[in-house]
Every structure is written in structure tokens, then in C-alpha cells.
Amino acid sequence: MEHQRKSPPRQRRRTAARWAWAAPLLGLAACSPARLLTNFDRLASGSQTRLAADGVPYAQGERQRLDIWAPRRASGEPLPVVIFFYGGGWNEGARGDYGFAGAAYASQGFIAVVPDYRLVPSVRFPAFVQDGALAVKWVRDNIDRFGGDPDRITLAGHSAGAYIGAMLALDERYLRAAGVERGTIKAAALLSGPYDFLPFNEPRGRNAFGAWADPQATQPITFVSRDAPPMLLAHGSADRVVSPRNSKALAERLQQAGARVTLRLYQGADHVDLASSLSRPFRGKTPALAESAAFLREQSAVARPRPASQIPAQ
């Protein structure tokens, strides 16, 4: 019987080294798509950012916790703050899966906060918006301990998270009920969000909002006013999950009210592209990160006279 030849030790070491890069990737196979992005981002991002706090409670519930991301190198000055609300149809999602979004904004010079919030079917509207308001209150009261400027708090979000951000920015009742002055939110950059989606024609909308007695009160577009914080509304032109009509309609209504708004339509981008382009490996898909970070940084920097509303030509 012929014995199988064994590779010499040096060759075995070279072979192991050659395939060592694959080990982290093999562990990604069972992850959610968002977790995949976070893990790929960690492999690609080096050491620009750090998870400054993990699972900090902002209220009593198990789903009422948040993570904080920061630049690895301290600037010495308080940094602008962005609270990022992730999507998931109001019925799924976890802050740990969206570390790529927190790290993305931290890499742009922000203290980035990624909260969890209660989900359908355990709750229905408006519980997830109320959780968002409680997260804002915690950030206002505590973010200075992590290097953030409580006078420069902004909002960002994708899909269902963009909805939460829009409701907090436009319907002042939620922040007021949490004990937060409306002017606390200096600006919002919202990606691929639903803002004007009556009637509830699909299951996630019906499950989240269908039992509410006043459907109009569930729609961000209902609460547009001149006093709304500056808003950047970004959407992919090829989005088949949340129609770009939502961002167009809200931008038009804000403009008519005299509020500050910028609309960005990314040609050929779909619903997932705007979220995935926050992750370092896919950042070339859209300029959503660079443009939203620049908008939030500028609008939260200093108080200035209100300019005329602008919806740039696409």
C-alpha cells in the first residue's frame, strides 16, 4: 500500500499562511446581511474608529440600548453627534449588525450613536418613535462624557430608521414628551425613507401602523412646518422597496413650507445601495456617506440666517 506523502513543515506553514485571510470570511456565512457589512467593514477599516460603548441602556427595556462609535484619535474638541436609526421594516434589526454605519460616521469626525428600539409584533406605532425620542434625551444628557457636543446633535437613518428620524424631526410631540426641546435636533440626513405611504398596502406597514385610529398621524409629511430642522433626503432612483416618491413628496412639502431641505436622487441605486455604501467595502456605490456627513457637519456647526429652501436639479 502506497503511503501518502506528507508536506514538509515549511510548505505546510506557507499553505496555512496563504489561506489565513479566509478564516474570518468563513465565519461570516451565517450572519445577517447587515452583520456581514459590519464584519467586512472591520476587516477593511483598520483602526480609524472604535466602539466607545456597547449596550448602554437609555431606558428600562431590553431593546432600549445603544452603542457609541468614536474616532480612534481624540481631537481635543467636542465632536458633532449623529444618532443613526437602522432600518428593517419596524420588525427586525439589531444595533450590533449596524456597527458599519456607526463606524462610517465616526470616520467622518462624528460621535455616532446606534440605538436599538422596540419592534413589531411586540409593539406597534408609536412605540419605536417614542424609543427614538428617549434615545435623543439620553444623548443630550450624556454624550459629553464620550467626547460629543450636546449642542450639535443630528439624526440619520435608513428606511424604517429614516422614518423614525423624520418623525422626531417633524412631529415635536415625541421629543417634548421625552423632555427634549425641539431645537435640540440641529439637522437630519435620511436615506431611502417612507414619509408618505398611505394607504397601508403591504404587510409591514399594516402590522406597524394599521391599528392606529388616525392614519394621517403616522405620516411624517403630515407634520411639515417652516421650523423643521434642515433635512437632507437621499433616495435611489431604482428603489423598489420604498418608492423615491416619498422623498420627492416630503422635499416638495418642506420647500413649500419654507423649511431648509436638500433632495438627492442617486441614479440607478436601489434600496440596499444607500445603506451598503456606508460600509467601507461598498462606499463607491453612492456618495451617501460623504454627502450626508458634510450636510450634518455644516448644518450643525453654527446658527445662521435661514436661506431660501433648495431642491437641486437632478
Phi, psi and chi 1 to 4 in degrees:
 res  aa     phi    psi   chi1   chi2   chi3   chi4
   1 MET       -  131.3 -180.0 -174.1 -125.7      -
   2 GLU   -83.4  129.2 -177.3  176.5  -14.6      -
   3 HIS   -82.3  141.4  -67.1  -78.6      -      -
   4 GLN   -70.9  132.0 -176.5  176.2    3.1      -
   5 ARG   -72.5  136.5  -67.7  176.3   59.0 -170.8
   6 LYS   -93.4  141.7  -66.1 -176.2  178.6  179.5
   7 SER   -69.5  142.6  -58.7      -      -      -
   8 PRO   -63.6  154.6   17.6  -27.4      -      -
   9 PRO   -54.8  -40.7  -25.3   33.5      -      -
  10 ARG   -63.9  -40.3 -178.0  176.8  -61.6  177.1
  11 GLN   -65.9  -39.5 -179.0  178.6  -19.2      -
  12 ARG   -62.7  -39.8  -71.1 -159.9  -59.3  -90.6
  13 ARG   -64.9  -41.5  -72.1 -164.3  -62.0  -90.4
  14 ARG   -63.8  -40.5  -75.8 -159.0  -60.3  -94.5
  15 THR   -64.4  -42.7  -59.1      -      -      -
  16 ALA   -63.3  -41.4      -      -      -      -
  17 ALA   -65.3  -37.0      -      -      -      -
  18 ARG   -63.0  -33.5 -175.0  178.2  -57.4  138.2
  19 TRP  -102.5    4.7  -71.0   98.9      -      -
  20 ALA   -61.9  -32.0      -      -      -      -
  21 TRP   -61.3  -26.5   63.5  -90.2      -      -
  22 ALA   -78.3  -20.6      -      -      -      -
  23 ALA   -56.7  -47.6      -      -      -      -
  24 PRO   -62.8  -34.1  -19.7   32.1      -      -
  25 LEU   -69.4  -35.3  -60.0 -178.3      -      -
  26 LEU   -62.6  -30.0  -64.7  175.4      -      -
  27 GLY   -75.5   -7.3      -      -      -      -
  28 LEU   -86.9  -12.1  -56.4 -178.8      -      -
  29 ALA   -59.3  -33.2      -      -      -      -
  30 ALA   -91.7    6.1      -      -      -      -
  31 CYS   -81.9  158.9  -64.7      -      -      -
  32 SER   -69.3  160.9   69.5      -      -      -
  33 PRO   -56.1  -41.5  -27.8   35.6      -      -
  34 ALA   -66.8  -40.0      -      -      -      -
  35 ARG   -64.2  -36.2  175.2   68.5   72.9  167.7
  36 LEU   -57.5  -45.3  -81.8  170.6      -      -
  37 LEU   -60.5  -42.6  -72.2  175.4      -      -
  38 THR   -62.8  -42.8  -68.8      -      -      -
  39 ASN   -69.8  -42.2  -72.2  -25.1      -      -
  40 PHE   -61.4  -39.8  -83.6  124.2      -      -
  41 ASP   -61.9  -40.4 -167.4   79.0      -      -
  42 ARG   -65.7  -36.3  -74.0  174.6  178.3  169.3
  43 LEU   -66.3  -31.5  -69.3  174.0      -      -
  44 ALA   -97.2  -18.6      -      -      -      -
  45 SER   -90.0  -11.1   63.3      -      -      -
  46 GLY    68.5 -133.9      -      -      -      -
  47 SER  -126.0   32.8   59.0      -      -      -
  48 GLN   -71.7  -29.4  -69.9 -174.5   -5.0      -
  49 THR  -129.8  167.3   63.5      -      -      -
  50 ARG  -145.2  151.5   61.6 -172.2  176.5   89.2
  51 LEU   -82.5  103.5 -178.9   59.9      -      -
  52 ALA   -79.9  -25.7      -      -      -      -
  53 ALA  -157.1  141.0      -      -      -      -
  54 ASP  -127.3  119.6 -179.6    5.0      -      -
  55 GLY    72.1   37.1      -      -      -      -
  56 VAL   -74.9  127.2  178.5      -      -      -
  57 PRO   -73.7  131.0   22.7  -29.3      -      -
  58 TYR  -107.0   -6.5   64.1   84.3      -      -
  59 ALA  -156.2 -166.3      -      -      -      -
  60 GLN   -86.2  -24.8  -62.8  -61.3  -44.1      -
  61 GLY   -77.1  158.7      -      -      -      -
  62 GLU   -63.4  -32.5 -176.3   61.6   30.0      -
  63 ARG   -88.2    5.6  -70.0  -79.5  -48.6  177.0
  64 GLN  -107.4   65.4  -65.0  169.3  -42.0      -
  65 ARG  -134.6  160.7  -64.3  174.7 -177.7  -89.7
  66 LEU  -143.5  155.6   54.7   81.3      -      -
  67 ASP  -110.2  153.2  -69.0  -11.9      -      -
  68 ILE  -127.0  126.4  -58.8  172.3      -      -
  69 TRP  -111.3  144.4  -69.1   81.4      -      -
  70 ALA  -143.6  155.8      -      -      -      -
  71 PRO   -61.6  144.7  -19.2   31.1      -      -
  72 ARG   -67.9  -33.9 -174.2  165.3  -66.7  -84.5
  73 ARG   -96.7  119.6  -66.8 -176.8  178.6  178.7
  74 ALA   -70.3  139.9      -      -      -      -
  75 SER   -88.9  -18.2   68.1      -      -      -
  76 GLY    90.1  -19.6      -      -      -      -
  77 GLU  -111.0  147.6  -63.9  -68.8  -28.7      -
  78 PRO   -58.3  136.4  -22.4   33.2      -      -
  79 LEU   -98.4  153.7  -63.1  177.2      -      -
  80 PRO   -62.0  155.2   23.1  -33.1      -      -
  81 VAL  -119.7  137.3  179.5      -      -      -
  82 VAL  -128.0  132.6   59.6      -      -      -
  83 ILE  -102.2  116.7  -54.8  172.3      -      -
  84 PHE  -103.8  121.5  180.0   86.3      -      -
  85 PHE  -101.1  120.3  -63.8  102.7      -      -
  86 TYR   -79.4  163.7   54.6   75.0      -      -
  87 GLY   -94.7 -170.3      -      -      -      -
  88 GLY   140.1   21.4      -      -      -      -
  89 GLY    66.9   21.1      -      -      -      -
  90 TRP    65.4    6.1  -55.3  -75.3      -      -
  91 ASN  -127.9    4.7   64.2    1.9      -      -
  92 GLU  -157.4  166.4   62.2 -179.5  -15.6      -
  93 GLY   128.6  152.7      -      -      -      -
  94 ALA  -151.8  140.1      -      -      -      -
  95 ARG   -59.1  -36.3   67.7 -177.6 -171.0  -82.2
  96 GLY   -63.5  -26.6      -      -      -      -
  97 ASP   -74.5  -18.6  -69.2   -8.5      -      -
  98 TYR  -110.2   26.9  -72.8   84.0      -      -
  99 GLY   -58.8  -29.2      -      -      -      -
 100 PHE   -62.1  -33.9   71.0   90.6      -      -
 101 ALA   -72.5  -43.9      -      -      -      -
 102 GLY   -60.6  -44.3      -      -      -      -
 103 ALA   -65.4  -34.5      -      -      -      -
 104 ALA   -61.3  -49.1      -      -      -      -
 105 TYR   -72.4  -32.1  -77.0  103.9      -      -
 106 ALA   -63.0  -35.8      -      -      -      -
 107 SER   -67.4  -17.4   74.3      -      -      -
 108 GLN   -95.0    8.6  -61.2  -67.2  -53.3      -
 109 GLY    94.6   19.0      -      -      -      -
 110 PHE  -106.1  154.6  -72.0   80.6      -      -
 111 ILE   -86.5  116.7  -60.0  -62.3      -      -
 112 ALA  -109.0  130.4      -      -      -      -
 113 VAL  -114.9  129.4 -180.0      -      -      -
 114 VAL  -121.2  101.8 -177.1      -      -      -
 115 PRO   -90.7  147.1    2.8   14.2      -      -
 116 ASP   -78.9  164.8  -83.9  -27.1      -      -
 117 TYR  -152.0  159.7   51.0   89.0      -      -
 118 ARG   -67.0  147.4  -70.3  171.7  -68.1  169.4
 119 LEU  -122.7  155.0  -61.1  171.3      -      -
 120 VAL   -67.1  139.3  174.7      -      -      -
 121 PRO   -94.2    3.4   35.0  -36.3      -      -
 122 SER   -64.2  -31.7  -63.4      -      -      -
 123 VAL  -136.4  170.1  -60.9      -      -      -
 124 ARG  -130.3  173.8  -59.8  -66.0 -165.2  -83.9
 125 PHE   -51.9  136.8  172.7   85.0      -      -
 126 PRO  -105.7   24.7   36.7  -34.9      -      -
 127 ALA   -57.5  -40.4      -      -      -      -
 128 PHE   -71.5  -27.9   34.5   80.9      -      -
 129 VAL   -73.4  -40.1 -177.4      -      -      -
 130 GLN   -61.1  -38.7  -67.3  167.1  -24.6      -
 131 ASP   -62.9  -40.3  -75.5   -4.3      -      -
 132 GLY   -58.5  -42.0      -      -      -      -
 133 ALA   -64.8  -39.5      -      -      -      -
 134 LEU   -65.2  -36.5  -68.7  173.9      -      -
 135 ALA   -64.3  -40.4      -      -      -      -
 136 VAL   -60.9  -43.2  172.2      -      -      -
 137 LYS   -60.6  -45.1 -179.7 -179.5 -173.0  -61.6
 138 TRP   -60.7  -44.2 -173.3   94.8      -      -
 139 VAL   -61.6  -45.9  168.8      -      -      -
 140 ARG   -56.8  -40.3 -177.2 -158.2   63.6 -174.6
 141 ASP   -84.0  -19.2  -66.3  -16.1      -      -
 142 ASN  -130.1  -12.3  -63.6  -81.6      -      -
 143 ILE   -69.6  -19.1 -156.9   63.0      -      -
 144 ASP   -62.9  -25.6   58.0  -21.9      -      -
 145 ARG   -69.7  -15.4  -63.2 -169.1  -72.4  114.8
 146 PHE  -112.2   13.9  -62.1   89.3      -      -
 147 GLY    90.7    8.0      -      -      -      -
 148 GLY   -94.7  155.1      -      -      -      -
 149 ASP   -96.1  111.4 -173.6  -17.0      -      -
 150 PRO   -66.9  -11.1   23.1  -32.0      -      -
 151 ASP   -92.2    4.0  -67.5  -36.1      -      -
 152 ARG  -132.3   50.6  -62.6 -175.6   67.8 -173.0
 153 ILE   -89.0  128.8  -63.2  173.5      -      -
 154 THR  -128.3  168.9   65.3      -      -      -
 155 LEU  -121.3  147.6  -56.6  179.5      -      -
 156 ALA  -143.9  163.0      -      -      -      -
 157 GLY  -179.4  162.4      -      -      -      -
 158 HIS  -126.3  133.8  175.4 -104.3      -      -
 159 SER    59.0 -120.5 -167.0      -      -      -
 160 ALA   -59.5  -29.4      -      -      -      -
 161 GLY   -70.8  -33.2      -      -      -      -
 162 ALA   -66.3  -35.3      -      -      -      -
 163 TYR   -59.6  -47.5  168.6   88.0      -      -
 164 ILE   -60.0  -44.8  -66.7  173.1      -      -
 165 GLY   -60.3  -40.1      -      -      -      -
 166 ALA   -66.6  -41.2      -      -      -      -
 167 MET   -65.1  -40.2  -72.6  -64.0  -76.2      -
 168 LEU   -67.1  -35.8  -65.6  174.5      -      -
 169 ALA   -74.0  -31.2      -      -      -      -
 170 LEU  -105.6  -36.4  -63.3  173.4      -      -
 171 ASP  -101.6  100.3 -173.6   -8.9      -      -
 172 GLU   -66.2  -12.5   63.1 -176.9   13.6      -
 173 ARG   -63.9  -32.9  -66.2  175.9  -63.1  176.7
 174 TYR   -71.2  -46.2  -65.4  102.2      -      -
 175 LEU   -66.1  -40.3  -68.7  178.7      -      -
 176 ARG   -61.7  -41.0 -174.5  170.0   63.8 -121.0
 177 ALA   -65.1  -28.7      -      -      -      -
 178 ALA   -85.5   -2.6      -      -      -      -
 179 GLY    85.3   28.6      -      -      -      -
 180 VAL  -118.7  129.9  178.4      -      -      -
 181 GLU   -69.3  142.9  -58.3   81.8    3.1      -
 182 ARG   -59.9  -36.6 -174.7  178.2 -173.4 -179.1
 183 GLY   -66.6   -3.1      -      -      -      -
 184 THR   -62.3  -35.7  -60.6      -      -      -
 185 ILE   -84.9  115.4  -57.5  -57.9      -      -
 186 LYS   -88.2  -25.3  -62.1  -58.6 -172.6  -71.2
 187 ALA  -170.6  163.7      -      -      -      -
 188 ALA  -140.6  135.8      -      -      -      -
 189 ALA  -121.4  110.3      -      -      -      -
 190 LEU  -119.7  132.2  -52.7  176.1      -      -
 191 LEU  -113.6  124.8  -45.8  178.4      -      -
 192 SER    57.4   40.2  -51.0      -      -      -
 193 GLY   -93.5  153.2      -      -      -      -
 194 PRO   -92.5  122.0   29.7  -27.3      -      -
 195 TYR  -127.1  -13.0  -45.1  116.1      -      -
 196 ASP  -153.2   77.0 -179.5   24.3      -      -
 197 PHE  -127.6   30.7   53.0   98.9      -      -
 198 LEU   -80.8  148.6  -71.0  176.5      -      -
 199 PRO   -75.1  168.8   30.5  -35.3      -      -
 200 PHE   -80.9   90.6  -55.4  125.9      -      -
 201 ASN   -93.4   -8.5  -70.7  -35.1      -      -
 202 GLU  -124.7  157.2   54.1   86.0   32.7      -
 203 PRO   -57.5  -40.8  -24.9   33.6      -      -
 204 ARG   -65.9  -41.0  -73.4  175.3  -63.4 -175.7
 205 GLY   -64.6  -43.0      -      -      -      -
 206 ARG   -63.6  -42.5  -74.3 -164.3  -62.0  -88.2
 207 ASN   -65.6  -38.5  -70.6  -20.7      -      -
 208 ALA   -80.5  -35.5      -      -      -      -
 209 PHE  -124.8  -12.4  -54.8   98.7      -      -
 210 GLY   -62.5  -25.4      -      -      -      -
 211 ALA   -87.0   -5.2      -      -      -      -
 212 TRP   -75.3  133.8 -164.4 -109.4      -      -
 213 ALA   -65.6  -31.3      -      -      -      -
 214 ASP  -117.6   91.4 -179.9    7.5      -      -
 215 PRO   -56.8  -34.7  -25.2   34.7      -      -
 216 GLN   -61.2  -29.5  -69.3  -70.0  -18.4      -
 217 ALA   -72.8   -7.9      -      -      -      -
 218 THR   -91.3   -4.6   68.8      -      -      -
 219 GLN  -103.5  121.1  -56.6  -64.2  -69.5      -
 220 PRO   -54.1  -35.7  -28.7   36.6      -      -
 221 ILE   -63.2  -21.8 -159.7  167.0      -      -
 222 THR   -64.1  -27.6  -60.4      -      -      -
 223 PHE  -107.7   19.2  -58.1   99.2      -      -
 224 VAL   -63.0  137.6  165.0      -      -      -
 225 SER  -150.9  165.2   72.4      -      -      -
 226 ARG   -62.0  -27.4  178.5  177.9  172.9   81.3
 227 ASP   -84.6    4.9  -64.7  -30.1      -      -
 228 ALA   -60.6  145.1      -      -      -      -
 229 PRO   -65.4  157.2   23.7  -33.0      -      -
 230 PRO   -54.4  137.8  -22.5   32.8      -      -
 231 MET  -131.5  135.6  -61.1 -178.0   74.1      -
 232 LEU  -106.6  122.4  169.0   67.1      -      -
 233 LEU  -113.1  114.2  -56.4  175.5      -      -
 234 ALA  -115.6  141.3      -      -      -      -
 235 HIS  -151.9  149.8 -135.1  110.1      -      -
 236 GLY   -86.6  137.1      -      -      -      -
 237 SER   -67.7  -21.6   67.5      -      -      -
 238 ALA  -102.3   20.1      -      -      -      -
 239 ASP   -70.2  119.4 -166.0  -28.8      -      -
 240 ARG  -108.4    1.3  -60.3  -65.9  178.8  -96.4
 241 VAL   -93.7  -51.4  177.1      -      -      -
 242 VAL  -122.0  115.5  176.9      -      -      -
 243 SER   -61.4  139.0  170.3      -      -      -
 244 PRO   -57.6  -18.6  -21.0   30.2      -      -
 245 ARG   -54.9  -31.1 -178.5 -165.8   61.7   79.2
 246 ASN   -60.7  -48.5  -77.2  -91.7      -      -
 247 SER   -69.1  -38.3  -71.0      -      -      -
 248 LYS   -62.7  -44.9  -66.8  176.4 -177.7  177.8
 249 ALA   -65.4  -43.4      -      -      -      -
 250 LEU   -67.2  -40.5 -178.9   56.0      -      -
 251 ALA   -62.0  -42.3      -      -      -      -
 252 GLU   -64.0  -42.6 -177.9  177.8    2.7      -
 253 ARG   -65.7  -40.7 -171.6   74.1   61.3   86.3
 254 LEU   -64.0  -41.7  -75.1  162.8      -      -
 255 GLN   -62.0  -43.8 -177.0 -172.4   38.5      -
 256 GLN   -62.3  -32.3  -68.9  171.2  -10.7      -
 257 ALA   -79.8  -10.3      -      -      -      -
 258 GLY    88.2   15.2      -      -      -      -
 259 ALA   -85.3  163.7      -      -      -      -
 260 ARG   -87.1  122.5  -72.6  173.0  -78.1 -174.5
 261 VAL  -149.1  143.2   58.7      -      -      -
 262 THR  -127.7  129.6  -61.8      -      -      -
 263 LEU  -107.2  130.8  174.2   66.6      -      -
 264 ARG  -127.0  120.2  -70.0  -72.7  -72.8  117.9
 265 LEU  -108.0  120.5  -66.5  178.9      -      -
 266 TYR   -94.3  111.1  -60.5  132.9      -      -
 267 GLN   -64.5  128.6  -65.5  -57.7  -45.6      -
 268 GLY    82.7   -7.7      -      -      -      -
 269 ALA   -81.2  143.8      -      -      -      -
 270 ASP  -104.7 -170.4   63.5   21.5      -      -
 271 HIS   -63.8  -40.2 -169.7   69.3      -      -
 272 VAL   -76.5  -29.4  173.5      -      -      -
 273 ASP   -57.5  -39.2  -73.9  -20.0      -      -
 274 LEU   -68.2  -35.7  -89.4   70.4      -      -
 275 ALA   -73.6  -46.8      -      -      -      -
 276 SER   -65.3  -27.2   64.8      -      -      -
 277 SER   -73.3   -6.6   64.5      -      -      -
 278 LEU   -74.8  -24.1  -59.8  179.3      -      -
 279 SER   -80.3  139.5  175.5      -      -      -
 280 ARG   -56.1  -43.8 -175.2  175.2  -65.6  -87.6
 281 PRO   -64.4  -21.3  -22.9   34.8      -      -
 282 PHE  -119.6   22.6  -57.6  102.8      -      -
 283 ARG   -67.7  -17.7 -153.7  156.4  -77.1  172.8
 284 GLY   -79.4   -8.0      -      -      -      -
 285 LYS   -62.9  -46.1  -79.2 -179.2  172.2  -72.1
 286 THR  -145.3  161.0   78.7      -      -      -
 287 PRO   -87.9   26.3   31.4  -33.7      -      -
 288 ALA   -58.8  -41.7      -      -      -      -
 289 LEU   -66.6  -52.6  174.8   60.3      -      -
 290 ALA   -60.8  -42.9      -      -      -      -
 291 GLU   -72.7  -40.6  -67.6 -170.4   -7.7      -
 292 SER   -68.9  -40.4   62.5      -      -      -
 293 ALA   -64.0  -42.8      -      -      -      -
 294 ALA   -63.5  -40.3      -      -      -      -
 295 PHE   -63.8  -49.0  178.6   85.6      -      -
 296 LEU   -65.1  -38.9  -64.3  175.6      -      -
 297 ARG   -64.0  -45.8 -171.0 -177.5  -57.0  110.1
 298 GLU   -68.0  -45.9  177.1 -174.7    0.2      -
 299 GLN   -71.7  -23.3  -64.2  -61.6  -28.2      -
 300 SER   -95.0   -2.2   66.2      -      -      -
 301 ALA   -69.7  -56.2      -      -      -      -
 302 VAL  -145.8  155.3  -67.8      -      -      -
 303 ALA   -73.1  138.8      -      -      -      -
 304 ARG  -145.2  160.1   58.4  173.5   61.7   83.4
 305 PRO   -58.7  147.0  -21.8   32.1      -      -
 306 ARG   -72.3  118.6  179.7 -173.7  -61.6  -87.7
 307 PRO   -81.8  170.6   31.6  -34.8      -      -
 308 ALA   -63.9  145.6      -      -      -      -
 309 SER   -62.1  151.7  -62.5      -      -      -
 310 GLN  -141.3  127.6 -179.3 -177.1   11.1      -
 311 ILE  -119.2  100.9  -59.1 -178.4      -      -
 312 PRO   -60.8  147.8  -20.4   32.1      -      -
 313 ALA   -65.2  142.4      -      -      -      -
 314 GLN   -95.9      -  -58.0  -58.7  -45.8      -
